[in-house]
């Protein structure tokens, strides 16, 4: 018969710390829809590409978006208090890259066709779906602000092919058609 284990014998080993690079490499293995998040209002028109978008609840309909606090979009988004989350379709890779941060904000919108949503935020014509939202809460976490966005309008596009980002590359995901 074995002697009983002491609490020290049963403690799990301490895992090594998660490095920034290790975390980023692991996140590259988490596929996500590609979105362009836009805003307009007193803080000006702006937009950025985001894959960190997630449903929170359907009552009231709410999404969350993660926004880098150091990005050029942070000031306008906070000042305006509204966003439109435009989920990109197949073929929108160039538009995603325009909004990725290296193009001056005033030039980003030239790459697509836009209409004004009810909140005043730009809505992409041809998006798989667009969620017009009011930012109702912001939580700071490290380098990012987590925006809780109440959906006030939804516009579904005709595309059945969504753009996703996985393993540091764009991919197309096809869904069923309405035929």
C-alpha positions in Angstrom: 0.0 0.0 0.0 1.3 3.5 -1.0 1.6 6.2 1.6 -1.0 8.9 1.4 0.0 11.9 -0.8 0.9 15.1 0.9 -0.5 18.4 -0.4 2.9 19.2 -1.8 3.0 15.9 -3.7 -0.3 16.5 -5.5 0.3 20.2 -6.5 0.4 20.6 -10.2 3.7 21.9 -11.6 3.7 25.6 -12.3 3.4 26.2 -16.0 5.8 28.6 -17.7 4.6 32.1 -18.2 2.8 32.8 -21.5 4.8 35.2 -23.6 3.4 37.8 -25.9 4.8 36.0 -28.9 3.5 32.6 -27.7 0.0 34.1 -27.2 0.0 35.8 -30.6 1.1 32.5 -32.3 -1.7 30.7 -30.5 -4.3 33.3 -31.5 -3.2 32.9 -35.1 -4.8 29.4 -34.8 -8.2 30.9 -33.9 -10.1 31.7 -37.1 -12.3 34.7 -37.0 -14.5 36.8 -39.3 -12.9 39.9 -40.7 -14.8 43.1 -40.0 -14.3 46.8 -40.7 -15.6 48.9 -37.8 -16.5 52.4 -38.8 -17.6 55.5 -37.0 -18.7 59.1 -37.9 -19.9 62.1 -35.9 -18.3 65.0 -33.9 -15.0 63.1 -33.6 -14.8 62.6 -37.4 -15.1 59.7 -39.8 -12.7 56.7 -39.1 -12.5 53.0 -39.4 -10.4 50.0 -38.6 -10.1 46.3 -39.4 -11.0 44.0 -36.6 -11.3 40.2 -36.0 -12.0 40.6 -32.3 -15.8 40.9 -32.6 -18.1 38.7 -30.6 -21.8 38.3 -29.8 -22.6 39.1 -26.1 -26.4 38.7 -25.8 -29.5 38.9 -27.9 -31.6 40.8 -25.3 -30.7 43.6 -25.9 -28.8 42.6 -29.0 -25.2 43.4 -28.1 -21.8 42.8 -29.7 -18.3 43.4 -28.3 -15.4 44.9 -30.3 -11.8 45.1 -29.1 -10.1 48.4 -30.0 -6.4 49.2 -29.5 -6.2 52.2 -27.2 -3.2 53.5 -29.1 -4.8 53.3 -32.6 -5.8 56.4 -34.5 -9.4 55.2 -34.5 -9.7 55.2 -30.6 -10.3 59.0 -30.3 -13.0 59.2 -33.0 -14.8 56.0 -31.8 -15.0 57.3 -28.2 -16.0 60.8 -29.3 -18.7 59.6 -31.6 -20.1 56.8 -29.4 -21.4 54.9 -32.5 -19.9 52.2 -34.7 -21.0 50.1 -37.7 -19.5 46.6 -37.7 -19.3 45.5 -41.3 -18.5 41.8 -41.8 -16.5 41.4 -45.0 -17.3 39.1 -47.9 -15.0 37.2 -50.2 -13.0 39.6 -52.3 -12.8 42.3 -49.6 -9.1 41.5 -48.8 -7.9 44.8 -50.3 -10.5 46.8 -48.3 -9.5 45.0 -45.1 -5.8 45.9 -45.8 -6.8 49.6 -46.4 -8.4 49.8 -43.0 -5.6 47.8 -41.3 -3.8 50.9 -40.1 -1.1 51.8 -42.7 -3.4 53.9 -44.9 -4.3 57.4 -43.8 -7.8 57.4 -42.3 -9.1 59.9 -44.9 -8.1 57.5 -47.8 -9.6 54.3 -46.4 -13.2 54.9 -47.4 -12.2 55.4 -51.1 -11.9 51.6 -51.5 -15.5 50.8 -51.1 -19.1 52.0 -51.5 -20.7 53.3 -48.3 -24.1 54.5 -47.2 -25.0 56.2 -43.9 -26.5 54.0 -41.2 -29.1 55.3 -38.8 -26.5 56.2 -36.2 -24.5 58.1 -38.8 -21.7 55.5 -39.0 -20.6 54.4 -42.5 -22.2 51.1 -43.6 -20.4 49.1 -46.3 -22.5 48.2 -49.4 -21.8 44.6 -50.1 -20.9 43.5 -46.6 -22.1 40.0 -45.6 -23.9 41.7 -42.7 -23.6 45.1 -41.1 -24.5 45.9 -37.5 -25.3 49.5 -36.7 -24.5 50.2 -33.0 -24.3 52.6 -30.1 -21.4 52.0 -27.8 -23.0 51.6 -24.4 -20.1 50.5 -22.2 -16.3 50.5 -22.4 -14.0 48.3 -20.3 -10.2 48.8 -20.4 -8.1 45.6 -20.5 -4.4 46.0 -21.0 -3.6 47.7 -24.4 -7.3 47.5 -25.5 -10.7 48.9 -24.8 -13.5 46.4 -25.0 -16.5 48.2 -26.5 -20.0 46.9 -25.7 -22.1 47.9 -28.6 -25.9 47.7 -28.6 -27.2 46.9 -32.1 -29.8 49.3 -33.3 -30.0 48.1 -36.9 -28.9 45.1 -39.1 -28.5 45.0 -42.8 -27.9 41.6 -44.5 -26.0 41.6 -47.8 -26.4 39.1 -50.6 -23.1 37.4 -50.3 -22.8 33.8 -49.0 -19.1 33.8 -48.8 -17.5 35.4 -45.8 -13.9 36.5 -45.3 -12.1 34.9 -42.4 -8.6 35.3 -41.0 -6.7 32.2 -39.9 -3.1 31.3 -39.6 -2.1 34.9 -40.6 -3.9 34.7 -43.9 -7.3 35.4 -45.5 -9.6 32.5 -46.3 -13.1 32.3 -47.8 -15.9 30.4 -46.0 -18.9 29.5 -48.1 -22.3 29.1 -46.5 -25.6 27.7 -47.9 -27.4 29.7 -50.5 -31.1 30.5 -50.3 -31.9 28.5 -53.5 
